[in-house]
């Protein structure tokens, strides 16, 4: 069996290599939107990196189909639905107005809050590629730990980029107007059954309020972020984890006794967790048959913000509190102040949620606050400034150390 005591610790070279790999992918493959040639090439480069450390023949690129435009590109249509519906309300067609507003509101809730693939048929299909490989233990496999991240990049969130202090209030006002307009149109529809009319000034007020919906028209365009902190550095950390354990095994000192280590880099996280969900569809039986723990990583920036989630997908999906607590305890034993966190409503999601949905124990390691009230504090997240200079080496080192120790503790004694 392996000797854990002889497994080397995380060193400065590991951190430097993580940054070098991140910069290589960010610089050579800009515009890593799912289905694009840069994203495909980035995935291939990740595969090559994983192959250096994983068991021979275990690294695979698995193709899946998604409709990436359905996640955010419907938003301008939602604004158009709002404006047209309010005009129809003013003109005395409350039932049609209600139908339009209800459709827009339901689409927003389904796509933005729950990441349902409701609108997929309306958008072109694109091919994505999940990359994964494994390092087998010395003994019989009784469990597995997946260390994962995603290699696709996001569209620039223009409001967050240019008006960060107004991001939260503008988003909140836009959603609130849609909800209020939907309820008012319903009331107007019921009133019409009794021959009563909605005062026109209310419809005019809703139409004037439509100015707060305009920012949603430019929520994203075609501009893509560099995606260093979100999320290539996390892929590099996953590869670095493989480096530590893979080189030990190659050198005849496999520290893993009964735990399979899987490295995974998912595609299409930025279009609604499509890649992670595809991975689960492809490997669901195995993931449930063999006890699986998923330590996902997303948005690594500041060591002071180190946190581990026990709820994800806008707080609608439960993750493993036990995993999060164990990771917090490990971080604390190393002198890092870490916290258990929840993805706040409106904050979005990470790939950990896809595993939580499937009943698989998972947590997400982040080094950024997901509380949307903090989004005014000069974030580079989802902006053109998301480059490696804004990532703290200490955050990378801490992540590597915690993951290494978590795997060793989970594997237990020989």
C-alpha positions as CSV (number, residue, x, y, z in Angstrom):
1,X,0.0,0.0,0.0
2,X,1.0,3.6,-0.4
3,X,2.9,5.8,2.0
4,X,1.0,9.0,2.6
5,X,3.8,10.4,4.8
6,X,6.2,10.5,1.8
7,X,3.8,12.4,-0.5
8,X,5.4,15.7,-1.2
9,X,3.8,18.9,-0.1
10,X,2.6,21.7,-2.3
11,X,5.5,23.9,-3.3
12,X,6.1,27.2,-5.2
13,X,6.7,25.4,-8.4
14,X,3.2,24.0,-8.3
15,X,1.8,27.5,-8.0
16,X,4.0,28.8,-10.8
17,X,3.0,26.0,-13.1
18,X,-0.7,26.6,-12.4
19,X,-0.3,30.2,-13.4
20,X,1.8,29.3,-16.5
21,X,-0.9,26.8,-17.7
22,X,-3.7,29.3,-17.0
23,X,-1.9,32.1,-19.0
24,X,-1.1,29.7,-21.8
25,X,-4.7,28.7,-22.3
26,X,-6.1,32.3,-21.8
27,X,-3.6,33.8,-24.2
28,X,-3.7,31.1,-26.9
29,X,-7.5,30.3,-26.9
30,X,-9.4,33.6,-26.4
31,X,-13.2,33.5,-26.7
32,X,-13.8,30.1,-25.1
33,X,-17.5,30.0,-25.5
34,X,-18.9,26.5,-25.6
35,X,-19.1,25.1,-29.1
36,X,-16.4,27.5,-30.4
37,X,-13.1,26.4,-31.9
38,X,-11.1,28.1,-29.1
39,X,-13.1,26.2,-26.5
40,X,-12.5,22.9,-28.3
41,X,-8.8,23.6,-28.6
42,X,-8.6,24.6,-24.9
43,X,-10.3,21.3,-24.0
44,X,-7.8,19.4,-26.1
45,X,-4.9,21.3,-24.3
46,X,-6.5,20.3,-20.9
47,X,-6.6,16.7,-22.1
48,X,-2.9,16.8,-22.9
49,X,-2.2,18.2,-19.4
50,X,-4.2,15.6,-17.6
51,X,-2.5,12.9,-19.7
52,X,0.8,13.8,-18.0
53,X,-0.4,12.7,-14.6
54,X,-3.4,10.4,-15.0
55,X,-3.2,6.6,-15.6
56,X,-2.3,5.7,-19.2
57,X,-5.4,5.5,-21.4
58,X,-7.8,6.9,-18.7
59,X,-8.1,10.5,-20.1
60,X,-11.0,11.0,-22.4
61,X,-12.7,13.8,-24.2
62,X,-16.5,13.1,-24.2
63,X,-18.7,14.9,-26.6
64,X,-22.1,16.2,-25.8
65,X,-24.6,18.6,-27.3
66,X,-25.9,21.7,-25.8
67,X,-27.7,24.9,-26.8
68,X,-25.5,27.6,-25.1
69,X,-27.6,30.6,-26.3
70,X,-30.6,29.4,-24.3
71,X,-29.0,30.3,-21.0
72,X,-28.7,34.1,-21.4
73,X,-29.4,35.1,-25.0
74,X,-33.2,35.0,-24.4
75,X,-33.0,38.0,-22.1
76,X,-33.4,40.7,-24.8
77,X,-36.5,38.8,-25.9
78,X,-37.8,39.0,-22.4
79,X,-37.4,42.8,-22.5
80,X,-39.3,43.0,-25.8
81,X,-42.1,40.8,-24.4
82,X,-42.3,43.2,-21.5
83,X,-42.6,46.4,-23.6
84,X,-45.0,45.0,-26.1
85,X,-47.2,43.5,-23.4
86,X,-47.4,46.8,-21.4
87,X,-48.4,48.6,-24.6
88,X,-51.1,46.0,-25.1
89,X,-52.2,46.5,-21.6
90,X,-52.5,50.2,-22.3
91,X,-54.5,49.6,-25.5
92,X,-57.0,47.4,-23.6
93,X,-55.9,43.9,-24.3
94,X,-55.1,42.7,-20.7
95,X,-55.4,38.9,-21.4
96,X,-52.8,39.1,-24.2
97,X,-50.6,41.3,-22.1
98,X,-50.9,38.9,-19.2
99,X,-49.9,36.0,-21.4
100,X,-46.9,37.8,-22.8
101,X,-45.7,38.9,-19.3
102,X,-46.3,35.5,-17.8
103,X,-44.3,33.8,-20.5
104,X,-41.4,36.2,-20.0
105,X,-41.5,35.8,-16.2
106,X,-41.7,32.0,-16.4
107,X,-38.8,31.9,-18.9
108,X,-36.7,34.1,-16.6
109,X,-37.4,32.0,-13.5
110,X,-36.8,28.7,-15.4
111,X,-33.6,29.8,-17.1
112,X,-32.0,32.2,-14.6
113,X,-33.0,30.7,-11.3
114,X,-33.2,26.9,-12.0
115,X,-31.1,26.6,-15.2
116,X,-33.8,24.5,-16.8
117,X,-33.2,23.7,-20.6
118,X,-36.6,25.1,-21.3
119,X,-35.6,27.3,-24.3
120,X,-33.0,25.0,-25.8
121,X,-35.1,24.2,-29.0
122,X,-35.1,27.9,-29.9
123,X,-31.3,28.1,-30.1
124,X,-28.7,26.3,-32.3
125,X,-27.1,23.1,-31.0
126,X,-23.3,23.2,-30.3
127,X,-20.8,20.4,-29.5
128,X,-19.0,20.5,-26.2
129,X,-16.3,18.3,-24.7
130,X,-15.8,17.2,-21.1
131,X,-12.3,16.1,-20.2
132,X,-11.6,13.6,-17.5
133,X,-9.0,11.1,-16.4
134,X,-8.2,9.0,-13.3
135,X,-5.5,7.8,-11.0
136,X,-6.3,4.4,-9.6
137,X,-5.4,3.4,-6.0
138,X,-3.1,0.5,-5.0
139,X,-6.0,-1.5,-3.6
140,X,-9.5,-2.2,-4.5
141,X,-11.6,0.9,-5.2
142,X,-14.2,1.6,-2.5
143,X,-14.8,5.3,-3.2
144,X,-13.7,8.1,-5.5
145,X,-13.0,11.8,-5.3
146,X,-13.6,14.0,-8.3
147,X,-11.6,17.2,-8.4
148,X,-13.3,19.3,-11.0
149,X,-13.5,22.7,-12.7
150,X,-14.7,24.1,-16.0
151,X,-12.6,25.4,-19.0
152,X,-15.2,27.4,-20.9
153,X,-15.5,31.1,-20.5
154,X,-18.4,33.5,-20.0
155,X,-19.8,36.4,-22.0
156,X,-19.0,39.8,-20.4
157,X,-21.7,41.0,-18.1
158,X,-21.7,44.6,-19.2
159,X,-23.6,46.1,-16.3
160,X,-21.2,44.4,-13.9
161,X,-18.3,45.6,-15.9
162,X,-19.3,49.2,-16.4
163,X,-21.7,49.9,-13.5
164,X,-20.7,47.5,-10.8
165,X,-22.2,49.6,-8.0
166,X,-25.6,49.6,-9.8
167,X,-25.5,45.9,-10.8
168,X,-27.6,44.6,-7.9
169,X,-30.2,47.4,-7.8
170,X,-30.7,47.4,-11.6
171,X,-31.1,43.7,-11.7
172,X,-33.5,43.7,-8.8
173,X,-35.6,46.6,-10.2
174,X,-35.9,44.9,-13.6
175,X,-37.1,41.6,-12.1
176,X,-39.5,43.4,-9.7
177,X,-41.0,45.4,-12.6
178,X,-41.6,42.2,-14.5
179,X,-43.3,40.6,-11.5
180,X,-45.5,43.7,-10.8
181,X,-46.5,44.1,-14.4
182,X,-47.5,40.4,-14.6
183,X,-49.7,40.7,-11.5
184,X,-51.2,44.0,-12.7
185,X,-52.1,42.5,-16.0
186,X,-53.7,39.6,-14.3
187,X,-55.8,41.9,-12.1
188,X,-56.7,43.9,-15.3
189,X,-57.8,40.7,-17.0
190,X,-60.0,39.7,-14.1
191,X,-61.5,43.3,-14.0
192,X,-62.3,43.0,-17.7
193,X,-64.6,40.1,-16.9
194,X,-66.8,42.5,-15.0
195,X,-66.6,45.3,-17.5
196,X,-64.1,47.3,-15.5
197,X,-61.0,48.9,-17.0
198,X,-57.6,49.4,-15.5
199,X,-56.7,53.1,-15.1
200,X,-54.5,54.0,-18.1
201,X,-52.0,55.8,-15.9
202,X,-50.9,52.5,-14.4
203,X,-50.0,51.1,-17.8
204,X,-48.2,54.4,-18.6
205,X,-46.3,54.1,-15.4
206,X,-45.3,50.5,-16.3
207,X,-44.2,51.7,-19.7
208,X,-42.1,54.5,-18.3
209,X,-40.7,52.0,-15.8
210,X,-39.5,50.0,-18.9
211,X,-36.4,52.2,-18.9
212,X,-35.2,49.9,-16.1
213,X,-35.6,46.9,-18.4
214,X,-33.3,48.5,-21.1
215,X,-30.0,47.4,-19.4
216,X,-31.2,43.8,-19.9
217,X,-31.0,44.3,-23.6
218,X,-27.2,44.7,-23.2
219,X,-26.7,42.2,-20.4
220,X,-24.4,40.3,-22.6
221,X,-23.2,40.8,-26.2
222,X,-20.7,38.8,-28.2
223,X,-17.7,39.8,-26.0
224,X,-16.1,37.0,-24.1
225,X,-14.1,37.3,-20.8
226,X,-10.5,36.0,-20.7
227,X,-11.7,33.6,-17.9
228,X,-8.5,33.3,-15.9
229,X,-10.0,33.3,-12.4
230,X,-13.3,32.0,-13.7
231,X,-12.2,29.4,-14.3
232,X,-8.9,28.3,-16.0
233,X,-6.9,28.7,-12.8
234,X,-9.2,26.1,-11.2
235,X,-8.6,23.7,-14.1
236,X,-4.9,24.3,-13.5
237,X,-5.3,23.5,-9.8
238,X,-7.1,20.3,-10.7
239,X,-4.1,19.4,-13.0
240,X,-1.7,20.4,-10.2
241,X,-3.5,18.0,-7.9
242,X,-3.1,15.3,-10.5
243,X,0.6,16.2,-10.8
244,X,1.2,15.6,-7.0
245,X,-0.6,12.3,-6.9
246,X,0.3,11.1,-10.4
247,X,4.0,11.7,-10.0
248,X,4.0,9.9,-6.7
249,X,2.4,6.9,-8.2
250,X,4.8,6.9,-11.2
251,X,7.6,7.1,-8.7
252,X,6.5,3.9,-7.0
253,X,4.8,5.6,-4.0
254,X,1.1,5.7,-4.7
255,X,-0.4,7.3,-1.6
256,X,-4.0,6.2,-2.6
257,X,-5.1,3.0,-0.9
258,X,-8.7,2.5,-1.9
259,X,-9.7,5.9,-3.4
260,X,-9.9,6.6,-7.1
261,X,-8.9,10.1,-7.9
262,X,-10.7,11.6,-11.0
263,X,-9.7,14.9,-12.6
264,X,-12.5,16.5,-14.6
265,X,-12.7,19.7,-16.6
266,X,-16.3,20.4,-17.8
267,X,-17.4,22.4,-20.8
268,X,-20.5,24.5,-20.9
269,X,-20.7,25.5,-17.3
270,X,-21.3,29.1,-18.3
271,X,-24.4,28.1,-20.3
272,X,-26.3,26.5,-17.4
273,X,-24.1,23.6,-16.2
274,X,-24.7,21.7,-19.4
275,X,-21.4,19.9,-19.4
276,X,-21.5,18.7,-15.8
277,X,-25.1,17.5,-16.3
278,X,-24.0,15.7,-19.5
279,X,-21.2,14.0,-17.5
280,X,-23.6,12.8,-14.9
281,X,-26.0,11.4,-17.6
282,X,-23.0,9.5,-19.1
283,X,-21.6,8.2,-15.8
284,X,-24.6,8.3,-13.5
285,X,-24.7,4.6,-12.7
286,X,-21.0,4.5,-11.8
287,X,-21.2,7.7,-9.8
288,X,-24.0,6.2,-7.7
289,X,-22.6,2.7,-7.5
290,X,-19.2,3.8,-6.2
291,X,-19.3,6.3,-3.3
292,X,-18.4,9.6,-4.9
293,X,-17.2,12.9,-3.4
294,X,-17.0,15.9,-5.7
295,X,-14.7,18.8,-4.8
296,X,-15.5,21.3,-7.5
297,X,-13.7,24.6,-7.9
298,X,-14.9,27.9,-9.4
299,X,-13.8,31.5,-9.1
300,X,-10.4,31.5,-7.4
301,X,-9.2,35.1,-6.6
302,X,-8.5,36.0,-3.0
303,X,-7.3,33.8,-0.2
304,X,-9.2,35.9,2.4
305,X,-12.5,34.9,0.6
306,X,-11.8,31.1,0.7
307,X,-15.2,29.3,1.1
308,X,-16.9,26.0,0.6
309,X,-20.5,25.8,-0.4
310,X,-23.3,23.7,1.1
311,X,-26.0,25.2,-1.2
312,X,-25.7,26.1,-4.8
313,X,-27.8,27.1,-7.9
314,X,-29.2,30.3,-6.4
315,X,-29.5,28.4,-3.0
316,X,-32.0,26.0,-4.6
317,X,-29.7,22.9,-4.5
318,X,-28.3,21.4,-1.3
319,X,-24.7,20.4,-1.3
320,X,-22.8,18.4,1.2
321,X,-22.5,20.3,4.5
322,X,-20.2,17.5,5.8
323,X,-17.8,18.0,2.9
324,X,-17.8,21.7,3.3
325,X,-17.2,21.5,7.0
326,X,-14.3,19.0,6.6
327,X,-12.7,21.3,4.0
328,X,-13.1,24.4,6.3
329,X,-11.5,22.4,9.2
330,X,-8.6,21.4,7.0
331,X,-8.1,25.0,5.8
332,X,-8.2,26.1,9.4
333,X,-5.6,23.6,10.5
334,X,-3.3,25.2,7.9
335,X,-3.9,28.7,9.1
336,X,-6.4,29.7,6.5
337,X,-9.6,31.4,7.5
338,X,-12.3,29.7,5.5
339,X,-16.1,29.7,5.7
340,X,-19.1,27.6,4.7
341,X,-21.1,29.6,2.2
342,X,-24.3,29.4,0.1
343,X,-24.8,30.7,-3.4
344,X,-27.1,33.6,-2.9
345,X,-30.2,34.1,-5.0
346,X,-29.1,35.9,-8.2
347,X,-25.5,34.8,-7.7
348,X,-25.8,31.9,-10.2
349,X,-24.3,28.4,-9.8
350,X,-21.3,26.2,-10.1
351,X,-21.0,22.7,-11.5
352,X,-21.2,21.3,-8.0
353,X,-25.0,21.9,-8.2
354,X,-25.3,19.4,-11.0
355,X,-23.9,16.7,-8.7
356,X,-26.1,17.9,-5.8
357,X,-29.1,17.6,-8.0
358,X,-28.2,13.9,-8.7
359,X,-27.8,13.1,-5.0
360,X,-24.0,12.9,-5.1
361,X,-22.0,14.5,-2.3
362,X,-20.3,17.7,-3.5
363,X,-19.1,21.0,-2.4
364,X,-17.5,24.0,-4.3
365,X,-14.3,25.6,-3.4
366,X,-14.2,29.3,-4.2
367,X,-12.0,32.2,-3.3
368,X,-14.6,34.9,-4.0
369,X,-17.8,36.0,-2.3
370,X,-21.0,35.0,-4.0
371,X,-23.1,37.4,-2.1
372,X,-24.4,39.7,-4.8
373,X,-24.2,42.8,-2.5
374,X,-20.4,42.4,-2.8
375,X,-20.5,42.6,-6.6
376,X,-19.9,46.4,-6.3
377,X,-16.4,45.9,-4.9
378,X,-14.3,46.2,-8.0
379,X,-14.8,42.6,-9.2
380,X,-13.0,41.3,-12.3
381,X,-15.4,38.4,-12.4
382,X,-17.3,38.2,-15.7
383,X,-15.5,41.3,-17.0
384,X,-12.6,41.8,-19.6
385,X,-10.3,42.2,-16.6
386,X,-10.5,38.6,-15.6
387,X,-6.8,37.9,-16.1
388,X,-4.2,36.1,-13.9
389,X,-2.7,39.3,-12.4
390,X,-5.9,39.6,-10.3
391,X,-5.5,36.1,-8.8
392,X,-3.5,35.8,-5.6
393,X,-0.8,33.1,-5.6
394,X,-1.8,32.5,-2.0
395,X,-5.3,31.5,-3.0
396,X,-3.9,29.0,-5.5
397,X,-1.5,27.6,-2.9
398,X,-4.3,27.3,-0.3
399,X,-6.6,25.5,-2.8
400,X,-3.9,23.0,-3.7
401,X,-3.0,22.3,-0.1
402,X,-6.6,21.9,1.1
403,X,-7.5,19.5,-1.9
404,X,-4.4,17.4,-1.3
405,X,-5.1,17.0,2.4
406,X,-8.8,16.3,1.8
407,X,-8.0,13.5,-0.6
408,X,-5.5,12.0,1.9
409,X,-8.0,12.2,4.8
410,X,-10.8,10.8,2.8
411,X,-8.6,7.9,1.7
412,X,-7.8,7.2,5.3
413,X,-5.1,4.8,6.7
414,X,-3.8,1.9,4.7
